């Protein structure tokens, strides 16, 4: 769990681990001696052991509903202490590092957990919660609902949040089209607030084969629509020889067999930030985590089209299936996209009209109540909040199909670009990235080895068969171990040819090179068509910063032991 504190289990450490780390210390005028006497080191170790397990983020996916109920019905707010200072949210937000102090808020109170962060091996990940509220984190786990945890937490209280900031947390502007957007997990790294676009911290992305919905990357183009599941209707039109079909959510669930597919979605702009380093592009500055993996359940698109009257001969007259979302701008223009008809109706295409994600109803940010999941295809075509399906001889006329999400030569600029000259992105190229260690990390020489982790995926159902890792900038290589299921579970069988929709996580533990003071760690993936990643960004640079899949590079420092430095 310590390893997973970056965004999901963070609050557990904050609410329990941090407390046990400060036995015998005092802060803010509060003595902790009584807890040292009553609990002692054994209690501290017990809590540390509780927090040191693995699979915490996965546990969130399994126990979400029970935990939320526990957090709501058992956890009680800590009584405010009027004698303590009043802090504004801006003042709390300034305390997001060990140097400035690490502060968090809970139910209007302010807590300082600095000492714990500096002592705990997972302290760098706990910083993801720094400067913000604990509530979103605490909702993930029931461990904090125990009375003794809240009792101990009270000793770290240093003040109260100002009344104005408490009101701000609860108030929304009704005129703001984004005012009804759902709450998001604060560990997400935000690229834009309106519309909301964010990715999980890379260091937690590869902790779970199935990405928990709360930290699955968010890519919205417009405000999240409010959809009433009782009045929802899915319209299917344009099927030659058939009549328009209108389906309620219940009909979609009961008239058609339910299928489940594990599939990775990746934004076309994933790793765009690396292209920005070559030359500025237009688009959100995504890091390496605009990609996630989930299980999706719903009706097959093929079955719904058949019910609407589709027959194989229709393919001779039409060639596209268009999708329209229920999200719209102030003019009423909705988000739209399309895919080739042969992908939509193929038995092996596995295109779903999904109403579940990771075994639960789709979250609002991921398309509730129904979205399209097009395995192996760029995220932009996986239309959320699906309202209409149109079988057509033309692609979608949507801006996002016609004038965006297309790749161009590095020589093309905004004065010469002709979007009509390039095909819309459908399948994505082979991809991999390093999630751990992070850029600028320090590796102790005494560790004698370094562990490198990451993800790899290829579009079009092509299976990743190998990931090569280099510690010296690409001069020498080692082969990483691939993982195609959750750790501890029976490995998943190899997918049928052309249907490898899910990513593979990978890991390599290698000896530190004896004389190296810095490591340039590089990874590159190979799929079963022997497609390989290009070695650098510049030759694939394009003005929209899409399809960024060059070798991923991370530089880390090797820190010599103090005794060895003295000898030198």
VODRENFI-964591 format. One record per residue (C-alpha): x, y, z; residue in three letters. Coordinates in steps of 0.001 Angstrom, whole numbers, plus 500000, padded with zeros to 6 digits. Example, Ala and Ser with C-alpha at 12.3 -4.5 7.8 and 13.67 -1.06 7.14 Angstrom:
2
512300495500507800ALA;513670498940507140SER;
//
This chain:
568
500000500000500000UNK;502908502322500638UNK;503861501982497026UNK;500361502947496015UNK;500002506014498135UNK;500452508195495071UNK;496890509195494608UNK;494864506346495998UNK;496281505070499256UNK;497898508353500145UNK;495280509251502693UNK;495730505965504478UNK;499323506808505165UNK;498371510329506036UNK;495682509228508424UNK;497527506340509958UNK;501119505964508875UNK;501933509612509397UNK;500498509509512851UNK;502557506588514001UNK;505725508215512705UNK;505671511072515199UNK;505467509293518539UNK;507261511300521180UNK;507325514539519196UNK;505362517702519746UNK;503911520154517290UNK;501712523172517389UNK;501510523055521166UNK;500154519490521256UNK;502112516827523115UNK;502001513256521910UNK;503515511595524946UNK;500270510001526056UNK;500061508114522771UNK;503637507047523063UNK;502826505532526418UNK;499558503924525419UNK;500530502596522022UNK;504319502447521921UNK;506576501111519191UNK;504634497898518687UNK;501547499860517688UNK;503619501971515353UNK;505029498872513684UNK;501591497341513402UNK;500308500369511569UNK;503388500482509381UNK;502840496853508486UNK;499255497564507630UNK;500353500282505256UNK;503210498367503701UNK;501056495919501750UNK;500470496073498006UNK;497370496270495841UNK;495769499211497581UNK;494585500884494428UNK;493142497611493213UNK;491413497250496550UNK;489711500530495827UNK;488149499044492721UNK;486877496052494695UNK;485662497808497807UNK;484653501243496565UNK;481009501115497574UNK;481621499572500979UNK;484355502077501743UNK;482283505069500746UNK;479533503884503029UNK;481976503353505879UNK;483508506763505369UNK;480062508349505373UNK;478522506527508300UNK;481442505936510658UNK;484005508698510269UNK;483096511697512372UNK;484512515184511996UNK;487108516192514529UNK;485871518892516848UNK;487333522300515938UNK;489676523999518378UNK;488921527721518381UNK;492265528530520034UNK;494207527411516953UNK;495167529737514099UNK;492955530283511068UNK;494526529529507681UNK;493329530228504164UNK;493397527542501480UNK;496105529546499711UNK;498279529328502831UNK;497701525588503089UNK;498507525075499416UNK;501919526689499915UNK;502890523798502186UNK;503484521098499611UNK;507110520170500224UNK;509311519051503084UNK;511121522385502907UNK;507927524433503222UNK;506116521869505343UNK;503523519340504250UNK;499993520330505229UNK;496626518760504509UNK;493043519592505427UNK;490254517400506723UNK;486710518557507466UNK;487794522169507826UNK;490858521519510007UNK;494513521856509006UNK;497172519226509790UNK;500961519242509473UNK;502448515849508471UNK;505945517053507573UNK;507895514790509900UNK;506156511679508648UNK;506897512487505019UNK;510608512876505735UNK;510776509606507701UNK;508610507302505633UNK;510008505408502593UNK;506916506337500609UNK;507039509969501631UNK;507692511279498140UNK;504438509741496991UNK;502491511074499947UNK;503405514538498712UNK;500742514045496066UNK;498169514810498771UNK;500055517814500115UNK;498359521181500217UNK;494894519767499637UNK;491956517988501228UNK;492099514441502588UNK;488440513629501989UNK;488842512373498395UNK;491656510097499519UNK;489987508895502701UNK;486916507810500746UNK;489046505083499203UNK;489661503011502319UNK;487848502038505483UNK;490998501836507616UNK;490720505497508564UNK;487179504999509894UNK;488587503424513027UNK;488242505681516037UNK;491837505429517197UNK;493094506721513844UNK;490991509868514107UNK;492046510240517712UNK;495714510142516797UNK;495214512413513787UNK;493935515152516081UNK;497446515552517526UNK;498722516803514183UNK;496200519566513979UNK;497750523019513619UNK;494782525185512713UNK;491405525721511121UNK;490517526465507521UNK;488945529873507056UNK;485177530026506929UNK;485328531626503495UNK;487361528746502075UNK;485003526247503651UNK;482161527947501818UNK;484124527974498574UNK;484526524230498742UNK;480770523812498842UNK;479641526542496471UNK;479387526403492688UNK;478391528993490127UNK;475150527968488472UNK;476031529975485348UNK;479215527973484834UNK;478595525165482295UNK;481162523111484177UNK;479530523621487569UNK;477920520171487504UNK;481086518329486516UNK;481865515440488892UNK;484492515573491606UNK;487865514217490578UNK;490631512536492478UNK;493146515184493574UNK;496126512989492705UNK;495384513535489017UNK;497754515924487285UNK;495583518509485609UNK;496285519755482096UNK;493122521849481877UNK;490256522468484263UNK;487548523482481794UNK;487137521142480038UNK;488717518775482519UNK;491745516889481288UNK;494137515117483619UNK;496422512115483951UNK;497530510038486925UNK;501064510424488304UNK;503289508063486291UNK;504609506387489443UNK;501179504881490164UNK;500120504214486588UNK;501875500849486391UNK;501051499715489928UNK;497941497924488681UNK;497242496072485476UNK;493626497298485647UNK;493615501044486234UNK;491165502112488970UNK;488454504299487479UNK;489232507180489836UNK;492722507625488425UNK;492057506518484821UNK;493146509451482665UNK;490400511972481926UNK;489981513465478438UNK;486970515725478028UNK;486339518158475195UNK;483182519766476597UNK;481269519926479910UNK;480214516569481331UNK;476488516211480508UNK;473893515379483120UNK;472093512311481765UNK;469001510820483378UNK;469310507032482945UNK;465531506650483120UNK;464887508901480125UNK;468045508042478200UNK;467577506862474617UNK;470185505637472162UNK;469230506408468558UNK;470480504207465696UNK;469979505578462179UNK;471069505191458579UNK;470884501429458234UNK;469803500763454666UNK;466624498708454616UNK;466094499099458338UNK;464040501441460471UNK;465520503876463002UNK;466042502137466326UNK;465616503770469717UNK;466868501942472788UNK;466500502727476456UNK;469346501885478816UNK;467353498966480156UNK;466689497659476651UNK;470360497883475793UNK;471151495808478878UNK;468413493197478451UNK;467942492765474686UNK;471585492103473882UNK;474160489701475343UNK;476631491315477694UNK;480265491120476631UNK;483364492128478578UNK;486637493267477014UNK;489842494388478690UNK;491143497252476596UNK;493639500074476873UNK;492653503585475825UNK;495304506100474862UNK;494922509745473931UNK;496461510723470590UNK;498388513404472477UNK;499997511071474996UNK;503637512165475541UNK;503038515450473697UNK;505256517214476240UNK;508271515537474630UNK;507386517065471274UNK;507098520471472934UNK;510749520170473915UNK;511685519916470241UNK;509386522686469045UNK;506186524118470467UNK;502991522391469347UNK;499315523156469918UNK;497519520951472392UNK;497388519852476001UNK;500829519226477455UNK;500304515534478247UNK;503045513591479988UNK;503373509822479658UNK;500145508914481475UNK;497372509794478996UNK;496842506054478765UNK;495055503576481043UNK;493657500049481019UNK;490207498871482129UNK;487609496142481737UNK;484575497309479774UNK;481199495580479638UNK;478198496167477422UNK;476430495191474218UNK;478384494577471056UNK;477900497308468476UNK;477523494605465854UNK;474514493105467661UNK;472795496476467932UNK;473362497233464245UNK;471935493840463318UNK;468850494632465390UNK;468513497888463466UNK;468426495991460169UNK;472069495917459158UNK;472943493208456673UNK;476362492359455183UNK;475377493778451796UNK;475092497204453447UNK;478880497276453537UNK;478872497720449766UNK;476923500975450126UNK;478343502470453302UNK;481757502457454926UNK;481563504386458203UNK;479767504344461534UNK;479394507770463113UNK;478919508455466820UNK;477470511543468456UNK;477856512295472138UNK;475440514061474449UNK;478106516558475508UNK;477691519873473700UNK;478964523432473594UNK;476907526604474012UNK;475797526396470383UNK;474491522860470821UNK;477300521303468779UNK;478042517839470121UNK;481251515873470178UNK;481431513353467353UNK;483665510807465668UNK;483492507800463376UNK;485190504481462702UNK;485323502235459640UNK;482253500070459210UNK;484318496897458922UNK;485743497510462407UNK;482260498155463782UNK;480681494946462494UNK;483638492576462658UNK;483261489574464941UNK;486877490164465950UNK;486513493947466324UNK;485054493693469852UNK;483485497162469616UNK;481242497688472625UNK;478446500000473622UNK;479737499895477170UNK;477695500674480250UNK;480154499298482810UNK;483788500038483619UNK;485747497791485961UNK;482562496007486993UNK;480574499120487928UNK;478384501643486127UNK;480433503999484005UNK;481626506990486038UNK;480351510351484809UNK;483776511339483447UNK;483951508140481431UNK;480643508386479614UNK;477734507448481891UNK;475403505875481006UNK;476790504542477676UNK;479966505040475689UNK;481625503453472684UNK;484725501384473343UNK;486670500720470151UNK;489580498470471191UNK;492899499169469512UNK;491757502597468318UNK;492763506099469407UNK;490821507409472388UNK;489198510182470344UNK;486969507654468561UNK;485728506095471816UNK;482844508550472106UNK;481428509067475598UNK;477827509827476664UNK;476691508213473437UNK;473428509566472065UNK;473331508608468401UNK;474817506046466000UNK;474645506697462249UNK;475647504250459536UNK;476886506395456656UNK;478940506477453481UNK;480846509423454929UNK;483044510009457948UNK;481730512112460799UNK;481680515804459897UNK;482747516622463443UNK;485644519018463911UNK;487457516318465879UNK;487228513917462934UNK;487941516368460130UNK;490245519033461542UNK;492007517410464470UNK;493679514133465487UNK;495656513787462270UNK;499374513403461773UNK;501596515479459480UNK;505188515810458340UNK;507634517765460520UNK;507829520177457563UNK;504122521070457820UNK;503273524220459771UNK;500075526111460489UNK;500484528184457329UNK;500640525139455066UNK;498575522501456860UNK;495667520966454969UNK;493690518727457312UNK;491745517229454420UNK;494985515803453025UNK;495596513431455931UNK;493549510465457151UNK;491987510576460596UNK;493941508634463196UNK;492372505278463974UNK;494896502647465104UNK;497847503945467126UNK;501516502947466734UNK;503501500816469173UNK;504188502614472442UNK;506050502210475734UNK;507202504436478580UNK;509058504287481891UNK;506897504964484934UNK;509557504267487597UNK;512077505690488350UNK;511111509249487550UNK;513233511798485754UNK;515806513211488189UNK;515446510406490732UNK;518429509402492867UNK;519586505792493119UNK;521822504818496030UNK;525035503068495030UNK;524646500777498038UNK;521440499376496492UNK;523675497737493858UNK;520763497478491433UNK;517943499489489937UNK;514381498425489152UNK;512730499945486106UNK;508977499690485449UNK;506656500815482714UNK;503895500012480249UNK;503796498955476599UNK;500944498788474105UNK;500301498733470390UNK;497217499722468424UNK;495124497603466109UNK;495185494573468395UNK;498872493957467771UNK;500463492263470773UNK;503603493645472408UNK;506089490778472376UNK;509196492442473786UNK;510378495508475685UNK;514070496385475560UNK;515595498492478329UNK;518955500260478349UNK;520714501872481311UNK;523309503641479183UNK;521331505664476666UNK;520856502855474172UNK;524384501473473830UNK;523517498161475491UNK;520152496521476062UNK;518370494066478345UNK;514962492435477915UNK;512274493285480464UNK;509798490834481958UNK;506259491330480637UNK;503103491216482761UNK;499666490675481222UNK;497526490352484356UNK;497460491504487966UNK;500392490262490017UNK;499511487150491972UNK;496857486095489493UNK;497150483326486945UNK;498696484847483808UNK;496122485573481143UNK;496298483346478063UNK;497702484906474924UNK;494981486847473114UNK;493799485672469703UNK;495826487145466826UNK;494796490721466165UNK;492869491068469433UNK;495559492086471923UNK;493591495082473148UNK;495217495490476585UNK;498629496849477499UNK;501439494904479068UNK;503224496134482131UNK;506924495397482273UNK;509723495371484820UNK;513488494967484827UNK;515858494763487800UNK;519473495163486725UNK;522857495709488427UNK;524093499278488589UNK;526975499883486177UNK;530108500071488424UNK;531438503485487435UNK;528274505256486332UNK;527358508481488125UNK;524280508998485964UNK;522003506573484174UNK;520108507369481015UNK;517383504736481113UNK;515699504031477786UNK;512854501723476786UNK;511470500600473442UNK;508726498130472624UNK;508274495691469747UNK;504887494301468663UNK;504123491040466871UNK;504271492748463495UNK;507810493791464466UNK;506864497434464548UNK;509359499306466702UNK;509474502747468258UNK;511631505408466586UNK;514737506392468533UNK;514084510142468740UNK;511280512692468707UNK;512441515200466082UNK;511736513054462986UNK;508148512371464104UNK;507409515901465371UNK;504147517342464077UNK;502293520568464666UNK;499539518930466762UNK;501938516853468847UNK;500124513565468247UNK;501503510039467798UNK;504482510728470068UNK;506077507321470530UNK;509854507729470414UNK;512086505810472808UNK;511283507047476284UNK;514297508344478194UNK;514744509025481905UNK;517922510291483554UNK;518692509377487161UNK;521658510095489424UNK;523687507420491179UNK;524542508638494676UNK;527769507346496147UNK;527828506153499758UNK;529283508660502205UNK;532069506292503288UNK;533119505738499705UNK;533116509464499067UNK;535458509999502040UNK;537859507423500631UNK;537829509231497324UNK;
//
